[in-house]
């Protein structure tokens, strides 16, 4: 009788494992369920109703990997912890549906872009809206924080890119050039450049110091869906609805490789620097390519997520955490990204070719078609870049206390942010666009 009364466990909130998932994260799941799910290369950690209306966007925090935010047609933003079935907080007060959002590096501030064109800035510590920024005429479709400093960028279906200063609560630069809605924004690691992708099939690279367009990267035949800068080398990856991912040299601003046509549009791209690889996600597959050979993937995972929103690599745990939305539902996925054996195909061949053990990358050697690493300073006597100081244990706020970030006065389109560029960063933009 007891057995008959026992109800099956709900799928809602199923799955633990925590951040990316880490040991300090969520509660553990029943052993049998875990064993069944872990036997797959990619499995769904959680699946639950995120909004009363359609869930339109989802984004992971970068600091902990445990926190994520979702936005929906119900004009709400919900904050979740990976592995927990209930939202930690719900942010209300938006006047239109939420189209995009992004955490700052410390996961203390959240910027939300809405279909009406406005943006809301939330202080998550106090669960309070810190302000509303009105600047776009139509829907804000992409927002992204600067790698350090209190700046962020927004892109809209009005085709404009705007740079905002949170301290001034105002727009300090506007860039015009796209002929279609902007769908993706990424800052370079040194903070001097910003790349935008749009539904006009264009990728544009902007110089924040000079306040102008650097390059048009015009090769894709479909809308741009994702952009990623390599964290250490002069490479840019772009994914598109044309079902390809292309790799660009940021020294020559030319393509150095392209994947073959996939079976569905590329939804997200992410560099895996520990393995000198790039991860390409589409609607039905997750593929891993070595950056110096995009002809054949070294690993392929079958997936059935549809509306992929974000993904994050956890190199130490050799896992990938991904978010998808479908209707009102949010899906959290985990992929096993274990490295290949040196005697086998794929990464092993690359490491054998470089004459080193798997997982160990020589500091002085650089793969073909790649520039020197970002971390190698051109002059050891010069000051270390701000980004390196932040990455070596300082928080963004500590670095800002040492480095004055006030924008210099004067520019036709407004003051420009001081990006704090130093030696050892990406090369400066010396010439005009062709």
C-alpha angles and dihedrals in degrees: 000000000000088000091052092052093051111105123213115256113263118247089225109107092003116159134046132193096118127224116015062340110294131180094252093053131082133355117275121259125230110290096239092053092048092049092050094047096042091056087074125077091225122024139169110252095186140002122184145140107278101177141015088236130035114313105234105178144010132187136185124223114241101212102061103010086216100089126074137171130212131194130197152176088271087075091243135122116210123197117210140181117225110257096019119109098211131062116254090216141352120219116208135176102081113136096212139022117299112249104173143358142182138192122225117240093269094046089235098111129046124195116203126196119204137201091246091064098253128116128214124207116209129197101214095192091063095027088232135134106243095193150319122248119202116193112118123078094211140021118330104226104174137029129178135176123233111249090248133005130043097288132113137177130226131195127196145186085254082076094239129126115211131192115209133199110212093199092056092034089221144104112263099180139022122195121197126191112097117104095202138039116299110242105173137031131183133170121218115248093253091050097233097106135047124196123206131191126197147185086257086077089247131131112199127192116207129195109221094192095053092034095226147094114284104183144353111221099200111171108101120098096207142042116301110247104173142013130192133180117210106246094224110017137055095260134120126193122202128189125199146184085247084081096247138105117212129199120214132197110227090205097057098018088225130123113263096184147355134200121237119260111289127210094253139019118289109251103181141006128198133175119234099201095177089064098031087241142121125224118218121194125194133167095277107019145040112208133186121207131185105238095234093051120040094163096094130017115240090212135016129193124193111226135175102201113127113187101038108189107173143350135193131196119224100199096181092055095034092232137122121215117203137182126211134177129206120171108317092336130104119204124198115199135190126202124193106232099182116167121249124252114258091239093053135072128283119021092014091064091050093052092045089051090053091048098238139108121271112277094017116104120193112234097219099045121083126191121246118284091017127114123227116291120275090237095060106094116218090217119026091200093061124090117279114254117262090238091058092051090051091047092051096069106294122118120235090251092053091051091049090054088059098039121054108229100182109135114246113249124257137036133142090249097035137282117324125230116253099238094191094229116182139173116298092043129107116303116273120254101257105167138049121255112275 
